[in-house]
Amino acid sequence: MSTSRARADASDSGHASLAYNLAGIAVLVLLAAVALAYAIDRAGRPDQPAMPSLADENPLVQTIAGRELTIPASWFRYGEQMKTGFATQADLAFVLELAEDAAPVPVEVTLVPRSRARASSTLLDAVYLHQFAEGTVGGVPGLVGKPLLPGEGYSGETVWYDALSSHPFVAKCAAPVGEDGPERCLRTVHLPSGLAAIIGFDATALPFWKRFDAELARWLGRIGAL
């Protein structure tokens, strides 16, 4: 009797051990399948989107303020704007080569009819000049930095401009939203085509301001915006 019970116990123990092992194998197979699916998904998606390039193709033709623009699809910042026909504005991304020994500078450019945006050089005398606070800010060779009075919504903002030019480089820069981010700058230029370009960029690009417009012209000329 005891021998039969021992055999039964041994059989039950063996079945339990087999079931446990099978369950463990099933879990391992499931984990391996999940890991494989994750790896395939990661391989199918680039870590970062490709930066726009002057060599990009796949153009879309848009007309803004009567000006026909031929814009590579990869230059658009928003997918919903990637269509042909008439448009009120185009939100684009450029990458400017401002210095041989420095990384390319990403800039955001919005093209609109000239009537919708005042040039920064015009705002310098018409608006900013009357909002300058006392003192100057240094740090950018060739540019004068003037902090703006905190009223009128200008708190923490500085205007940088070339005081020696009749058509000066002018950029208004705001303090970063977070503690570690760079200042963001904004400038607007009127183009001979009848368009205006509203340009946003990090203040780290200010030391290369003399090359800014020449590099910008390469991108604008590529799409027929000049």
KEKE-3310 file (N, C-alpha, C; in steps of 0.2 Angstrom, whole numbers, plus 5000, padded with zeros to 4 digits):
npx = (5004:5009:5019:5013:5007:5018:5023:5012:5013:5025:5023:5013:5021:5031:5023:5019:5031:5034:5024:5027:5039:5036:5027:5037:5045:5035:5033:5046:5047:5037:5042:5053:5047:5041:5052:5058:5048:5049:5062:5061:5052:5059:5069:5063:5060:5068:5080:5080:5072:5077:5088:5083:5089:5099:5099:5088:5074:5058:5048:5035:5023:5018:5008:5010:5004:5004:5016:5025:5031:5043:5044:5054:5047:5052:5055:5045:5038:5026:5015:5002:5003:5009:5005:5000:4996:4986:4992:4992:5002:5019:5027:5043:5058:5075:5093:5107:5123:5134:5147:5163:5169:5159:5144:5130:5116:5100:5085:5069:5058:5045:5035:5026:5014:5020:5013:5008:5018:5029:5045:5060:5070:5063:5055:5064:5067:5054:5047:5055:5066:5060:5057:5069:5079:5090:5107:5118:5120:5133:5144:5142:5151:5151:5137:5125:5118:5103:5093:5075:5062:5052:5039:5024:5025:5038:5047:5062:5068:5079:5086:5096:5106:5114:5122:5128:5124:5113:5103:5100:5105:5093:5088:5076:5077:5072:5072:5076:5063:5064:5076:5088:5088:5093:5092:5079:5078:5070:5067:5062:5062:5059:5057:5063:5053:5041:5036:5037:5049:5049:5059:5065:5077:5091:5099:5113:5117:5120:5133:5137:5131:5134:5135:5123:5112:5116:5118:5104:5099:5103:5094:5081:5082:5083:5070:5063:5059:5065)
npy = (4994:5006:5007:5009:5021:5029:5028:5035:5047:5051:5051:5061:5072:5072:5076:5088:5095:5094:5102:5114:5117:5117:5129:5138:5138:5143:5156:5161:5160:5169:5181:5182:5183:5196:5204:5202:5208:5221:5225:5224:5234:5245:5245:5248:5262:5277:5284:5298:5311:5314:5327:5342:5346:5355:5347:5340:5332:5328:5338:5350:5361:5377:5391:5407:5423:5426:5421:5408:5394:5381:5368:5356:5342:5337:5348:5354:5359:5354:5341:5343:5354:5349:5350:5353:5369:5384:5393:5401:5402:5395:5384:5381:5371:5375:5372:5380:5383:5391:5392:5386:5378:5375:5367:5364:5375:5374:5382:5389:5394:5404:5408:5421:5432:5448:5459:5454:5454:5464:5471:5467:5476:5488:5488:5491:5505:5510:5504:5496:5505:5514:5507:5503:5498:5505:5504:5492:5475:5464:5453:5448:5450:5465:5467:5477:5475:5477:5478:5476:5486:5480:5481:5481:5468:5463:5458:5451:5451:5454:5465:5463:5472:5478:5492:5500:5499:5504:5495:5486:5471:5463:5456:5450:5443:5431:5426:5409:5397:5386:5381:5376:5378:5387:5405:5410:5417:5429:5435:5446:5447:5456:5450:5452:5446:5449:5442:5439:5433:5425:5421:5410:5405:5398:5408:5405:5406:5419:5425:5422:5431:5439:5430:5425:5430:5427:5413:5410:5415:5405:5394:5400:5405:5392:5388:5397:5409:5421)
npz = (5000:5004:4995:4983:4985:4986:4973:4967:4972:4967:4954:4953:4957:4947:4936:4940:4940:4927:4921:4927:4921:4908:4908:4911:4900:4891:4895:4893:4879:4875:4880:4872:4860:4861:4863:4851:4842:4847:4843:4829:4827:4832:4823:4811:4813:4812:4824:4825:4816:4799:4795:4786:4769:4757:4746:4745:4737:4729:4728:4732:4725:4729:4731:4737:4741:4727:4723:4716:4724:4725:4735:4744:4751:4763:4770:4776:4792:4797:4794:4789:4780:4769:4754:4737:4729:4733:4747:4763:4771:4774:4784:4788:4789:4790:4789:4793:4787:4796:4801:4798:4807:4816:4822:4811:4811:4816:4810:4811:4799:4793:4780:4774:4766:4763:4768:4780:4790:4799:4796:4805:4805:4803:4814:4824:4824:4825:4836:4845:4849:4858:4868:4875:4889:4902:4899:4891:4884:4882:4872:4859:4846:4836:4836:4845:4861:4868:4882:4884:4891:4905:4904:4893:4889:4887:4895:4901:4888:4874:4862:4848:4838:4822:4823:4814:4801:4787:4784:4795:4803:4814:4829:4840:4856:4868:4885:4890:4892:4901:4913:4908:4894:4878:4874:4864:4848:4837:4821:4807:4790:4775:4759:4742:4733:4738:4748:4766:4778:4793:4806:4817:4829:4839:4851:4852:4839:4836:4836:4823:4815:4803:4793:4792:4783:4770:4770:4773:4761:4752:4754:4753:4740:4733:4733:4726:4733:4734)
capx = (5000:5014:5023:5008:5006:5024:5023:5007:5016:5031:5020:5010:5027:5034:5018:5019:5037:5034:5019:5031:5044:5032:5025:5043:5047:5031:5035:5052:5045:5033:5046:5057:5043:5040:5058:5059:5044:5051:5068:5059:5049:5064:5073:5059:5059:5075:5080:5079:5071:5082:5088:5082:5095:5098:5099:5082:5070:5051:5045:5028:5022:5013:5008:5009:5004:5005:5023:5025:5037:5044:5047:5054:5042:5055:5057:5039:5037:5019:5012:4996:5004:5012:5000:5001:4990:4987:4992:4992:5009:5023:5031:5048:5064:5082:5099:5112:5130:5136:5154:5166:5171:5153:5138:5125:5111:5093:5081:5062:5056:5038:5034:5019:5014:5024:5008:5006:5023:5033:5052:5063:5074:5058:5053:5070:5066:5047:5045:5060:5070:5056:5056:5075:5080:5096:5113:5119:5122:5139:5144:5141:5155:5148:5130:5123:5112:5099:5087:5069:5058:5048:5032:5022:5026:5045:5051:5067:5069:5084:5086:5102:5106:5120:5121:5132:5121:5107:5098:5103:5103:5090:5084:5074:5079:5069:5075:5073:5057:5067:5082:5094:5088:5096:5088:5077:5078:5066:5068:5058:5065:5055:5060:5061:5048:5034:5035:5041:5052:5049:5064:5066:5083:5094:5104:5120:5119:5121:5140:5139:5126:5137:5134:5116:5107:5119:5116:5097:5097:5104:5088:5076:5083:5082:5063:5060:5056:5068)
capy = (5000:5012:5008:5012:5028:5032:5029:5040:5054:5052:5053:5068:5077:5073:5079:5095:5097:5095:5107:5120:5118:5120:5135:5143:5139:5147:5163:5163:5161:5175:5186:5182:5186:5203:5207:5202:5213:5228:5226:5225:5241:5250:5245:5251:5269:5280:5287:5305:5312:5316:5335:5345:5347:5358:5342:5336:5332:5327:5345:5352:5368:5381:5398:5411:5430:5426:5419:5401:5391:5374:5366:5349:5339:5336:5355:5357:5357:5351:5337:5345:5359:5346:5349:5358:5373:5390:5393:5407:5403:5389:5383:5377:5370:5375:5370:5385:5382:5398:5393:5379:5374:5374:5363:5367:5378:5373:5387:5388:5399:5404:5412:5424:5438:5454:5463:5451:5455:5470:5469:5468:5483:5493:5489:5494:5512:5512:5501:5494:5511:5517:5502:5501:5500:5508:5500:5487:5469:5462:5446:5447:5455:5468:5469:5480:5472:5482:5475:5480:5487:5474:5482:5479:5461:5462:5456:5446:5451:5459:5466:5464:5475:5481:5499:5503:5498:5507:5490:5482:5464:5465:5450:5450:5436:5430:5421:5402:5395:5381:5383:5374:5380:5393:5410:5410:5424:5430:5441:5446:5451:5457:5448:5455:5442:5451:5438:5440:5427:5425:5416:5408:5402:5399:5414:5403:5408:5426:5427:5421:5435:5442:5425:5423:5431:5424:5406:5410:5416:5399:5390:5404:5404:5386:5387:5403:5414:5428)
capz = (5000:5005:4989:4978:4987:4984:4966:4965:4974:4963:4947:4953:4957:4940:4932:4942:4938:4919:4920:4929:4916:4901:4909:4911:4893:4887:4897:4889:4872:4875:4881:4866:4854:4863:4862:4843:4839:4849:4840:4823:4827:4832:4817:4806:4814:4814:4831:4824:4809:4795:4794:4779:4766:4751:4740:4745:4731:4731:4729:4732:4722:4733:4729:4743:4739:4720:4722:4716:4727:4724:4742:4746:4756:4769:4773:4780:4799:4799:4789:4785:4775:4763:4748:4732:4728:4736:4754:4766:4774:4774:4790:4785:4793:4787:4793:4790:4789:4798:4802:4796:4813:4821:4820:4807:4815:4814:4810:4809:4794:4791:4774:4773:4762:4766:4772:4787:4795:4799:4796:4812:4805:4804:4821:4828:4825:4826:4842:4850:4852:4863:4874:4877:4896:4902:4899:4886:4885:4878:4871:4852:4842:4830:4838:4851:4864:4872:4885:4884:4897:4906:4902:4886:4887:4884:4901:4899:4881:4872:4855:4846:4831:4819:4823:4808:4794:4785:4784:4800:4806:4820:4831:4847:4859:4874:4890:4889:4896:4906:4916:4904:4887:4876:4872:4857:4844:4831:4816:4801:4784:4769:4753:4735:4730:4740:4754:4772:4781:4800:4807:4824:4830:4846:4852:4850:4832:4835:4834:4816:4811:4797:4787:4792:4778:4765:4771:4772:4754:4748:4755:4750:4733:4731:4732:4723:4738:4734)
cpx = (5004:5018:5019:5007:5012:5025:5018:5010:5021:5028:5017:5016:5030:5029:5018:5025:5037:5029:5023:5036:5041:5030:5031:5045:5042:5032:5041:5051:5041:5037:5051:5054:5042:5046:5060:5055:5046:5057:5066:5056:5054:5068:5070:5058:5066:5074:5078:5077:5076:5082:5087:5089:5094:5097:5092:5077:5062:5048:5038:5027:5016:5014:5006:5009:5006:5012:5023:5031:5037:5048:5048:5050:5045:5057:5051:5039:5031:5017:5006:4997:5007:5007:5002:4995:4992:4988:4993:4999:5012:5027:5036:5054:5070:5087:5105:5119:5133:5143:5157:5167:5165:5148:5133:5119:5104:5089:5074:5060:5049:5038:5027:5020:5017:5019:5007:5012:5028:5041:5055:5067:5069:5056:5058:5069:5059:5044:5050:5064:5066:5055:5063:5076:5087:5101:5113:5121:5127:5139:5144:5145:5151:5140:5130:5117:5109:5093:5081:5066:5053:5041:5030:5024:5033:5049:5056:5069:5075:5084:5093:5102:5113:5119:5124:5129:5114:5101:5100:5100:5100:5087:5082:5074:5075:5072:5072:5067:5059:5073:5088:5094:5091:5090:5086:5076:5073:5067:5064:5061:5060:5060:5058:5055:5041:5032:5039:5043:5052:5054:5065:5073:5086:5099:5111:5122:5121:5128:5142:5134:5128:5135:5127:5112:5110:5117:5108:5095:5098:5097:5082:5076:5081:5074:5059:5057:5059:5066)
cpy = (5006:5013:5011:5019:5032:5033:5034:5047:5056:5054:5060:5073:5078:5077:5087:5099:5099:5101:5114:5122:5121:5127:5140:5144:5143:5154:5165:5164:5167:5181:5187:5185:5193:5207:5208:5208:5220:5230:5228:5232:5246:5251:5249:5259:5272:5284:5295:5306:5315:5324:5337:5346:5351:5354:5338:5337:5331:5334:5345:5359:5371:5388:5402:5419:5430:5423:5411:5398:5383:5371:5359:5347:5339:5343:5357:5354:5353:5348:5340:5351:5356:5344:5354:5363:5380:5389:5400:5408:5396:5389:5378:5376:5370:5373:5375:5383:5389:5398:5386:5375:5373:5370:5367:5370:5377:5380:5386:5395:5399:5410:5414:5430:5444:5458:5461:5452:5461:5468:5471:5475:5489:5494:5492:5501:5514:5509:5500:5500:5514:5513:5500:5503:5503:5502:5495:5480:5467:5455:5444:5452:5458:5470:5472:5476:5476:5478:5479:5481:5481:5475:5480:5472:5459:5460:5450:5446:5456:5459:5467:5467:5477:5488:5503:5503:5501:5502:5485:5475:5466:5458:5452:5443:5436:5425:5414:5401:5390:5384:5382:5376:5386:5398:5409:5417:5423:5436:5440:5450:5451:5454:5451:5452:5445:5447:5441:5433:5429:5420:5416:5404:5403:5405:5412:5405:5415:5428:5426:5425:5437:5437:5423:5424:5428:5417:5406:5410:5410:5395:5394:5404:5398:5384:5392:5408:5420:5432)
cpz = (5000:4998:4983:4979:4985:4977:4963:4966:4969:4956:4947:4953:4951:4935:4934:4940:4930:4918:4921:4924:4909:4902:4909:4904:4889:4889:4893:4882:4871:4875:4875:4860:4855:4861:4854:4840:4841:4844:4832:4822:4827:4826:4811:4807:4816:4821:4830:4817:4805:4794:4787:4776:4759:4745:4740:4739:4734:4732:4728:4729:4726:4730:4735:4740:4731:4718:4722:4719:4726:4730:4742:4752:4763:4773:4777:4787:4801:4793:4785:4780:4769:4758:4744:4732:4731:4743:4757:4770:4773:4780:4789:4790:4789:4792:4790:4792:4790:4799:4800:4802:4818:4818:4816:4812:4812:4815:4808:4805:4792:4786:4774:4769:4766:4770:4779:4792:4794:4800:4803:4811:4805:4811:4826:4829:4828:4833:4847:4853:4857:4869:4877:4885:4896:4902:4892:4888:4880:4876:4864:4848:4836:4831:4845:4854:4869:4875:4885:4891:4899:4905:4895:4884:4885:4890:4899:4892:4879:4865:4853:4839:4829:4819:4818:4801:4793:4785:4789:4801:4813:4822:4839:4850:4866:4878:4889:4894:4902:4908:4911:4896:4885:4875:4865:4854:4839:4827:4810:4796:4779:4763:4747:4732:4732:4746:4760:4775:4789:4802:4814:4824:4837:4846:4851:4843:4831:4833:4827:4812:4805:4791:4787:4786:4771:4764:4770:4765:4750:4749:4752:4743:4730:4730:4728:4727:4738:4728)
residu = (MET:SER:THR:SER:ARG:ALA:ARG:ALA:ASP:ALA:SER:ASP:SER:GLY:HIS:ALA:SER:LEU:ALA:TYR:ASN:LEU:ALA:GLY:ILE:ALA:VAL:LEU:VAL:LEU:LEU:ALA:ALA:VAL:ALA:LEU:ALA:TYR:ALA:ILE:ASP:ARG:ALA:GLY:ARG:PRO:ASP:GLN:PRO:ALA:MET:PRO:SER:LEU:ALA:ASP:GLU:ASN:PRO:LEU:VAL:GLN:THR:ILE:ALA:GLY:ARG:GLU:LEU:THR:ILE:PRO:ALA:SER:TRP:PHE:ARG:TYR:GLY:GLU:GLN:MET:LYS:THR:GLY:PHE:ALA:THR:GLN:ALA:ASP:LEU:ALA:PHE:VAL:LEU:GLU:LEU:ALA:GLU:ASP:ALA:ALA:PRO:VAL:PRO:VAL:GLU:VAL:THR:LEU:VAL:PRO:ARG:SER:ARG:ALA:ARG:ALA:SER:SER:THR:LEU:LEU:ASP:ALA:VAL:TYR:LEU:HIS:GLN:PHE:ALA:GLU:GLY:THR:VAL:GLY:GLY:VAL:PRO:GLY:LEU:VAL:GLY:LYS:PRO:LEU:LEU:PRO:GLY:GLU:GLY:TYR:SER:GLY:GLU:THR:VAL:TRP:TYR:ASP:ALA:LEU:SER:SER:HIS:PRO:PHE:VAL:ALA:LYS:CYS:ALA:ALA:PRO:VAL:GLY:GLU:ASP:GLY:PRO:GLU:ARG:CYS:LEU:ARG:THR:VAL:HIS:LEU:PRO:SER:GLY:LEU:ALA:ALA:ILE:ILE:GLY:PHE:ASP:ALA:THR:ALA:LEU:PRO:PHE:TRP:LYS:ARG:PHE:ASP:ALA:GLU:LEU:ALA:ARG:TRP:LEU:GLY:ARG:ILE:GLY:ALA:LEU)
# end
